[in-house]
Amino acid sequence: MEEKIRTLHDSACVQKALAFIEQDADHITEQQIELALIPAYSNHEEQKAARFKEMIEEMGYEAVQDEVLNTYTIIPGPENSPVVWVSAHLDTVFPMDTELKLRREGSRICIPGICDDTRGCAEVLALLRAMKEADIRPACTLIIGGDVGEEGVGNFRGMRHIFETKNTKVDAFISIDGCGDQLTYGGVSDVQYRITFRGPGGHSMGAFGLVNPIMCMGRTIARIAEQRVPNDPFTIFNVSTVKGGTGVTSIASECSFTMDVRSADGEVMKAFHQKCLDIAHECADEEYARWEEERNWSAANGRRKNFDPDARIQISTEELSGSMGGIQDENCEIVTILKNAFEVSGVQPVLRSLSSTDANIPLSKGIPAATICSGGKSGGTHDISEWYDPTDAYKGVQKNLLCVLALTGVEGLCGPLISKTQTK
């Protein structure tokens, strides 16, 4: 396999494309900046998707935009050939009112969302330009573009539409996401949800002894914080945000917190999620029991009229997002192809068994999938301080081109290395 990929790499047309990518480096970064300055919070990608569509069309490709704004082009291959899908996500984690202002610090470009995953979108466009410049036609069907709703509140909206609503069959899926030399071949199972605590609420003195949603929430969070999760299968949990309260002299009527639970094993993830919900209900009972003495005192002193002594904390849960992932062997076909493409490009892949990217959804359907990273360096991901350094970033684009062409093959040079397993 390495020999085939090396032959592909050394061919005249691929060398022409690789040289063009280096020459095109500044243009790639310019498009990246342009796209990063367009707000695209998950589920609000309209403006960015529209401009991304225009950019595809400006190169002479026909752009397709589906019902949820996934935006891509289809390069058809021979009949009965495999289908490969390559995508970067258009959305970011930053709300629509976030100030998107370009700031430079030396070689760093600072804009919220400049890397995750706007760089991936810019590289998708660069791959299309390079193939057109070198007159490269894949030896199988290639679908390539940008998708929506990858980030948390988006709940993989774009991927779910492709692989669940439309039940699209592909033989390999590649997500371009992040920066560096990582090659990720598995998807973690995860769930993000909100637990809300409600009570009657009241005056902090006049209703002293009344069940308190915030105290109940605090007790729940403290109990969850003491839980242990396994290292194998790899599992994590996090209390992400808290919200609630009326005023400093009030017993709140409502409060909530959000949680993120992830595991390499979907059943472990589900079990821990349920354990957290059970803890919340146990703490609601404890909250009522905690104030029994105070309620009795209030009754004995004629103060019970100020609140309902029988009131209990009511708990509700809302799932915000989540997906089941999938695990592949690091020696499976798609990973072996990509590892060889990395190495022929002069890059030693950093293998990662788990992440949470667009690849999660096809992996959960048994479709071979992996995530490869963009070129360049980045930091501050998911923070308004996010930055990107494009120094020598073109090398990452070159590597990613070879990854894609190794999967698809090139007409007149070699057939696809990926097997046709899903679209028979």
Backbone torsions as a table, in degrees:
resi	resn	phi	psi	omega
1	MET	NA	-42.8	179.2
2	GLU	-58.5	-39.8	-179.1
3	GLU	-63.6	-41.1	178.9
4	LYS	-63.3	-42.5	-178.9
5	ILE	-69.2	-36.7	177.3
6	ARG	-65.2	-40.5	176.9
7	THR	-61.8	-41.8	176.7
8	LEU	-61.6	-46.7	-179.9
9	HIS	-58.9	-40.0	-174.5
10	ASP	-85.2	-4.7	-178.5
11	SER	-66.2	155.2	-175.1
12	ALA	-61.0	-43.6	-175.6
13	CYS	-69.6	-39.0	178.9
14	VAL	-69.6	-39.0	176.3
15	GLN	-61.3	-37.9	177.0
16	LYS	-63.5	-41.6	179.5
17	ALA	-66.5	-40.8	179.8
18	LEU	-64.7	-40.4	178.0
19	ALA	-65.7	-39.2	178.9
20	PHE	-62.8	-40.4	-179.8
21	ILE	-58.6	-41.2	177.9
22	GLU	-63.9	-42.3	179.4
23	GLN	-66.9	-28.0	-174.9
24	ASP	-88.5	3.3	-170.8
25	ALA	-55.1	-45.9	-178.1
26	ASP	-65.7	-37.8	179.4
27	HIS	-64.7	-39.5	177.5
28	ILE	-58.4	-46.2	-179.0
29	THR	-66.7	-37.3	178.3
30	GLU	-62.3	-43.7	178.5
31	GLN	-67.2	-35.8	177.3
32	GLN	-60.0	-46.3	179.3
33	ILE	-63.5	-45.4	180.0
34	GLU	-56.9	-46.4	-179.3
35	LEU	-68.0	-36.8	-178.7
36	ALA	-65.6	-25.4	-178.8
37	LEU	-84.1	1.3	176.4
38	ILE	-100.9	119.9	-179.4
39	PRO	-61.6	137.2	-176.4
40	ALA	-152.1	50.8	175.2
41	TYR	-57.3	145.3	-179.0
42	SER	-49.6	133.0	-177.1
43	ASN	77.4	6.1	177.6
44	HIS	-136.3	48.1	-172.9
45	GLU	-94.2	11.8	-171.4
46	GLU	-52.5	-51.2	-176.2
47	GLN	-64.9	-45.4	-177.1
48	LYS	-68.2	-40.3	178.5
49	ALA	-63.6	-38.2	178.9
50	ALA	-64.1	-43.8	180.0
51	ARG	-69.7	-37.9	178.2
52	PHE	-62.3	-40.6	177.0
53	LYS	-60.7	-44.8	178.1
54	GLU	-60.0	-41.2	-179.3
55	MET	-63.1	-38.4	176.4
56	ILE	-64.1	-44.8	-177.3
57	GLU	-68.8	-32.2	178.8
58	GLU	-63.3	-21.0	177.8
59	MET	-88.5	-2.8	179.2
60	GLY	95.9	6.0	176.5
61	TYR	-90.9	153.9	172.8
62	GLU	-86.8	124.4	-177.7
63	ALA	-99.4	139.3	175.7
64	VAL	-111.2	134.8	175.1
65	GLN	-128.8	116.6	-174.7
66	ASP	-85.4	-171.6	-172.4
67	GLU	-62.9	-27.5	-177.6
68	VAL	-104.2	5.1	175.7
69	LEU	88.7	10.2	165.6
70	ASN	-55.5	134.8	-171.6
71	THR	-131.4	121.7	-172.1
72	TYR	-158.0	171.5	172.2
73	THR	-123.5	151.9	-179.8
74	ILE	-114.7	121.3	174.7
75	ILE	-105.8	100.8	-173.5
76	PRO	-70.6	143.0	175.9
77	GLY	-107.0	-173.0	178.3
78	PRO	-58.6	151.3	177.9
79	GLU	-57.1	138.0	179.1
80	ASN	69.6	14.6	174.7
81	SER	-85.2	163.0	178.2
82	PRO	-61.9	165.2	176.1
83	VAL	-119.8	125.5	178.7
84	VAL	-117.4	132.2	178.8
85	TRP	-116.1	128.9	178.4
86	VAL	-122.6	130.9	-175.2
87	SER	-149.1	150.8	168.3
88	ALA	-125.1	154.4	-176.1
89	HIS	-95.7	139.2	-175.8
90	LEU	-81.7	-24.7	-173.9
91	ASP	-82.4	161.8	174.3
92	THR	-129.8	174.8	-179.4
93	VAL	-88.1	-0.2	-169.9
94	PHE	-94.6	125.1	178.9
95	PRO	-54.5	158.5	-172.0
96	MET	-63.7	-22.0	179.9
97	ASP	-91.1	6.4	177.1
98	THR	-66.9	134.5	178.3
99	GLU	-71.8	118.9	178.3
100	LEU	-105.5	94.5	-175.0
101	LYS	-126.8	131.4	180.0
102	LEU	-73.9	128.8	175.6
103	ARG	-137.5	139.3	-179.0
104	ARG	-115.6	137.2	174.6
105	GLU	-128.6	95.3	-174.1
106	GLY	62.9	-123.8	179.2
107	SER	-86.4	-2.6	-178.4
108	ARG	-85.0	139.4	173.7
109	ILE	-106.6	122.6	-175.1
110	CYS	-112.4	112.1	173.1
111	ILE	-152.1	134.7	174.4
112	PRO	-57.3	124.6	-179.5
113	GLY	88.7	5.4	-175.8
114	ILE	-63.3	-28.8	178.8
115	CYS	-103.0	-55.4	-171.3
116	ASP	-94.6	99.7	-0.4
117	ASP	-124.2	35.5	-178.1
118	THR	-63.7	-33.9	175.4
119	ARG	-62.1	-40.8	177.3
120	GLY	-59.7	-41.4	178.6
121	CYS	-63.1	-42.3	178.9
122	ALA	-64.5	-35.0	179.0
123	GLU	-71.5	-34.2	174.3
124	VAL	-57.9	-46.7	178.3
125	LEU	-62.1	-38.9	179.9
126	ALA	-64.6	-38.9	178.6
127	LEU	-63.6	-42.1	178.8
128	LEU	-64.0	-42.0	178.9
129	ARG	-63.1	-43.9	-177.4
130	ALA	-64.6	-40.8	179.0
131	MET	-65.4	-39.0	178.8
132	LYS	-68.7	-42.7	-179.4
133	GLU	-60.2	-38.8	-176.6
134	ALA	-95.6	6.1	-179.9
135	ASP	54.2	44.3	177.9
136	ILE	-92.9	128.4	175.4
137	ARG	-119.7	122.6	179.2
138	PRO	-58.7	150.4	-179.9
139	ALA	-87.0	4.7	172.1
140	CYS	-145.5	175.9	-178.5
141	THR	-69.9	127.9	177.9
142	LEU	-118.9	123.3	172.8
143	ILE	-110.5	124.0	-172.6
144	ILE	-144.1	135.2	-179.4
145	GLY	173.4	-147.8	-178.1
146	GLY	-124.4	147.3	-180.0
147	ASP	-121.7	170.0	-175.7
148	VAL	-115.1	162.7	168.0
149	GLY	67.0	32.2	179.8
150	GLU	-77.2	-36.6	-174.2
151	GLU	-71.6	170.1	-169.4
152	GLY	-38.3	-65.2	-175.4
153	VAL	-70.2	-15.7	176.4
154	GLY	-74.1	-25.2	175.1
155	ASN	53.9	41.1	178.3
156	PHE	55.7	38.9	-175.6
157	ARG	-55.7	-44.4	-178.5
158	GLY	-65.9	-45.9	-179.6
159	MET	-67.1	-37.7	178.5
160	ARG	-63.9	-37.7	179.0
161	HIS	-64.0	-41.8	-177.9
162	ILE	-69.5	-49.8	-168.8
163	PHE	-98.5	-13.7	178.8
164	GLU	-113.3	-57.1	-179.0
165	THR	-63.3	-47.9	-177.2
166	LYS	-95.4	-9.9	177.7
167	ASN	51.4	44.4	-179.0
168	THR	-65.5	136.1	178.5
169	LYS	-102.7	122.4	174.1
170	VAL	-132.8	159.6	-178.5
171	ASP	-96.0	-17.5	176.6
172	ALA	-159.3	144.1	178.4
173	PHE	-129.9	134.5	177.0
174	ILE	-124.1	126.9	171.3
175	SER	-101.0	131.7	172.4
176	ILE	-103.0	110.7	-171.3
177	ASP	-156.0	133.8	-179.4
178	GLY	86.9	179.3	179.2
179	CYS	-128.0	144.7	175.5
180	GLY	126.6	-159.8	-174.9
181	ASP	-107.5	16.4	-176.7
182	GLN	-73.3	145.6	171.8
183	LEU	-129.6	109.0	-174.4
184	THR	-106.3	128.6	-172.4
185	TYR	-120.7	10.4	178.0
186	GLY	-140.4	157.3	-179.7
187	GLY	-121.1	131.6	-179.2
188	VAL	-78.7	145.3	172.1
189	SER	-83.8	136.3	-175.8
190	ASP	-147.7	159.0	174.5
191	VAL	-146.9	136.7	175.9
192	GLN	-122.2	132.7	-174.2
193	TYR	-151.8	164.5	178.8
194	ARG	-116.6	133.7	172.5
195	ILE	-109.9	124.7	-177.8
196	THR	-113.2	135.3	-180.0
197	PHE	-113.5	129.3	-178.9
198	ARG	-130.1	145.1	175.5
199	GLY	-149.2	-179.5	-177.6
200	PRO	-66.7	-31.8	-174.5
201	GLY	75.8	157.3	179.4
202	GLY	175.6	-173.5	179.8
203	HIS	-77.2	138.5	-174.6
204	SER	-62.2	-28.6	178.3
205	MET	-97.1	-46.3	-175.2
206	GLY	-66.8	-27.4	-178.5
207	ALA	-114.9	27.3	179.6
208	PHE	-61.4	126.0	-174.3
209	GLY	111.0	-13.2	176.4
210	LEU	-73.5	143.6	177.4
211	VAL	-57.7	139.5	-172.5
212	ASN	-118.4	112.5	-179.3
213	PRO	-56.4	-37.8	-177.3
214	ILE	-70.8	-40.5	177.0
215	MET	-64.7	-38.9	177.5
216	CYS	-64.2	-41.9	177.5
217	MET	-63.4	-42.3	178.8
218	GLY	-61.9	-41.1	177.8
219	ARG	-63.4	-40.1	179.9
220	THR	-64.6	-47.2	-179.0
221	ILE	-62.3	-42.9	179.7
222	ALA	-61.8	-39.8	179.5
223	ARG	-67.4	-42.4	178.5
224	ILE	-62.7	-39.0	-178.0
225	ALA	-61.6	-22.4	-179.5
226	GLU	-89.0	-4.1	-179.2
227	GLN	-72.7	153.8	176.4
228	ARG	-114.5	141.3	177.5
229	VAL	-123.0	156.0	-175.8
230	PRO	-73.6	150.2	170.7
231	ASN	-81.4	-26.2	178.9
232	ASP	-138.1	106.7	6.2
233	PRO	-73.1	144.2	-178.8
234	PHE	-55.3	125.5	-175.9
235	THR	-142.8	139.6	177.2
236	ILE	-135.9	160.1	171.2
237	PHE	-147.5	154.9	-177.3
238	ASN	-154.1	134.0	166.6
239	VAL	-86.9	118.8	-165.7
240	SER	-97.0	-47.7	-178.7
241	THR	-140.8	154.1	172.8
242	VAL	-129.2	149.2	-177.5
243	LYS	-151.0	142.8	174.3
244	GLY	147.6	176.9	179.8
245	GLY	102.4	148.9	179.8
246	THR	-112.4	-49.7	-179.5
247	GLY	-167.2	168.5	-173.1
248	VAL	-67.8	-20.9	179.2
249	THR	-108.1	22.1	-177.3
250	SER	-119.4	145.2	164.8
251	ILE	-87.4	117.4	-173.7
252	ALA	-61.8	150.4	174.4
253	SER	-94.9	-15.0	-177.6
254	GLU	-157.6	144.5	172.4
255	CYS	-157.3	167.2	-178.3
256	SER	-158.0	161.2	169.4
257	PHE	-140.1	157.9	178.1
258	THR	-112.0	150.8	-178.5
259	MET	-132.4	152.8	176.4
260	ASP	-127.9	121.8	178.4
261	VAL	-124.8	130.5	-178.9
262	ARG	-138.3	146.6	178.4
263	SER	-156.6	151.1	173.0
264	ALA	-68.1	-20.0	179.6
265	ASP	-114.3	116.2	-177.7
266	GLY	-59.4	-33.4	-179.8
267	GLU	-70.8	-36.5	175.8
268	VAL	-64.8	-42.5	178.0
269	MET	-59.3	-46.9	-179.1
270	LYS	-62.8	-40.8	-177.8
271	ALA	-65.7	-41.7	-179.2
272	PHE	-70.3	-39.0	175.4
273	HIS	-55.2	-47.1	-180.0
274	GLN	-65.6	-36.8	178.9
275	LYS	-61.1	-40.6	179.1
276	CYS	-64.3	-39.3	177.9
277	LEU	-66.2	-40.0	177.7
278	ASP	-62.4	-41.0	178.7
279	ILE	-60.1	-42.8	-179.6
280	ALA	-59.2	-43.6	-180.0
281	HIS	-69.6	-36.8	175.5
282	GLU	-62.4	-41.3	-179.2
283	CYS	-69.0	-28.6	175.2
284	ALA	-65.3	-40.7	176.1
285	ASP	-65.8	-41.0	179.7
286	GLU	-65.8	-35.2	178.7
287	GLU	-62.7	-41.9	178.2
288	TYR	-65.9	-42.9	-178.7
289	ALA	-66.8	-34.7	-176.7
290	ARG	-57.5	-35.2	-171.9
291	TRP	-100.1	17.9	-177.8
292	GLU	-61.5	-44.7	-178.3
293	GLU	-62.0	-42.9	-179.5
294	GLU	-66.3	-38.1	178.3
295	ARG	-65.3	-40.1	179.0
296	ASN	-64.0	-39.9	178.4
297	TRP	-63.6	-42.6	179.4
298	SER	-61.8	-40.8	179.4
299	ALA	-64.7	-41.3	-178.1
300	ALA	-68.7	-23.5	-176.9
301	ASN	-110.1	18.7	173.8
302	GLY	70.5	22.2	-177.6
303	ARG	-102.4	0.5	-175.0
304	ARG	-63.7	-23.6	-179.2
305	LYS	-63.3	-17.2	-177.8
306	ASN	-76.3	-15.1	-179.8
307	PHE	-162.6	166.5	179.9
308	ASP	-87.0	111.5	-176.3
309	PRO	-71.4	-15.0	-178.9
310	ASP	-95.4	1.9	-178.2
311	ALA	-63.8	141.4	178.0
312	ARG	-123.0	157.4	173.7
313	ILE	-72.0	130.1	174.7
314	GLN	-102.0	135.8	-176.0
315	ILE	-120.4	135.6	173.8
316	SER	-134.0	153.9	179.5
317	THR	-126.8	147.5	178.0
318	GLU	-135.3	119.9	176.2
319	GLU	-77.9	125.3	-178.1
320	LEU	-91.8	-39.6	179.3
321	SER	-166.4	170.8	178.3
322	GLY	161.5	157.4	178.7
323	SER	-157.4	155.7	170.7
324	MET	-92.9	133.5	-179.2
325	GLY	-91.9	-152.6	179.2
326	GLY	-164.5	148.6	-177.9
327	ILE	-115.1	135.8	173.8
328	GLN	-122.7	155.6	173.0
329	ASP	-72.9	141.2	-178.5
330	GLU	-68.1	-9.6	176.7
331	ASN	-104.6	14.2	178.2
332	CYS	-69.4	168.9	-171.0
333	GLU	-58.1	-50.6	-174.7
334	ILE	-64.4	-38.7	179.8
335	VAL	-68.8	-40.0	178.7
336	THR	-61.9	-43.2	178.1
337	ILE	-60.9	-48.1	-177.0
338	LEU	-67.2	-40.2	177.2
339	LYS	-58.3	-44.5	-180.0
340	ASN	-65.4	-38.3	178.0
341	ALA	-65.4	-40.9	174.7
342	PHE	-56.5	-52.2	-173.6
343	GLU	-65.3	-39.2	176.4
344	VAL	-64.6	-29.5	176.6
345	SER	-78.5	-2.6	-179.6
346	GLY	85.6	19.0	-178.8
347	VAL	-117.5	128.3	174.8
348	GLN	-87.9	112.7	-175.6
349	PRO	-66.7	140.4	172.2
350	VAL	-96.0	104.7	-173.8
351	LEU	-78.0	133.1	176.2
352	ARG	-128.1	130.0	-176.9
353	SER	-81.8	-20.4	-173.4
354	LEU	-142.7	143.3	169.0
355	SER	-162.7	-174.4	175.1
356	SER	-131.4	99.1	-177.8
357	THR	-138.7	-176.6	176.5
358	ASP	-54.8	-26.3	-178.6
359	ALA	-65.3	-18.9	-179.8
360	ASN	-53.7	-44.6	-172.6
361	ILE	-68.5	-51.3	175.6
362	PRO	-61.3	-36.7	177.4
363	LEU	-59.7	-39.2	-179.5
364	SER	-67.1	-17.8	178.5
365	LYS	-97.9	4.5	-179.9
366	GLY	81.8	14.9	179.8
367	ILE	-89.7	130.1	176.4
368	PRO	-56.4	127.8	-175.9
369	ALA	-153.1	155.4	178.3
370	ALA	-157.8	163.4	177.0
371	THR	-119.1	127.8	174.7
372	ILE	-117.8	155.2	-173.1
373	CYS	-100.9	158.9	174.9
374	SER	-74.6	168.5	173.0
375	GLY	-79.6	172.5	179.9
376	GLY	88.5	-173.9	179.2
377	LYS	-127.4	154.6	-178.8
378	SER	-149.4	167.5	176.6
379	GLY	-162.6	168.1	179.0
380	GLY	67.9	24.3	-177.5
381	THR	-56.3	135.9	-179.8
382	HIS	70.7	15.5	176.7
383	ASP	-127.3	154.0	-179.1
384	ILE	-65.3	-11.9	177.6
385	SER	-86.7	6.9	-174.9
386	GLU	-51.6	136.8	-179.6
387	TRP	-138.4	161.4	179.3
388	TYR	-141.5	135.6	177.7
389	ASP	-114.3	111.9	-175.6
390	PRO	-84.3	8.8	-179.6
391	THR	-56.3	121.7	179.8
392	ASP	57.0	22.2	-177.9
393	ALA	-65.7	-23.3	-179.7
394	TYR	-58.9	-26.4	179.9
395	LYS	-63.9	-34.3	176.5
396	GLY	-68.1	-36.9	177.3
397	VAL	-65.8	-41.1	177.6
398	GLN	-60.7	-45.4	178.1
399	LYS	-60.4	-42.9	-178.5
400	ASN	-68.6	-33.5	175.1
401	LEU	-61.8	-45.0	-179.6
402	LEU	-65.2	-36.5	176.3
403	CYS	-58.7	-47.7	-178.2
404	VAL	-65.0	-45.9	-177.1
405	LEU	-69.9	-28.2	175.3
406	ALA	-65.4	-37.3	178.0
407	LEU	-70.6	-45.9	-172.1
408	THR	-86.1	-23.0	-168.9
409	GLY	72.1	173.5	-179.7
410	VAL	-132.5	128.6	179.6
411	GLU	-55.3	132.7	179.0
412	GLY	86.5	-9.8	180.0
413	LEU	-117.6	-57.3	-178.9
414	CYS	-160.0	155.4	177.4
415	GLY	-80.4	174.1	179.1
416	PRO	-64.5	141.3	175.7
417	LEU	-85.4	-22.3	178.2
418	ILE	-77.5	140.1	-178.9
419	SER	-80.3	153.2	175.7
420	LYS	-88.7	96.5	-175.7
421	THR	-116.7	-25.6	-173.0
422	GLN	-102.4	-25.6	-171.8
423	THR	-108.1	25.0	179.0
424	LYS	-65.0	NA	NA
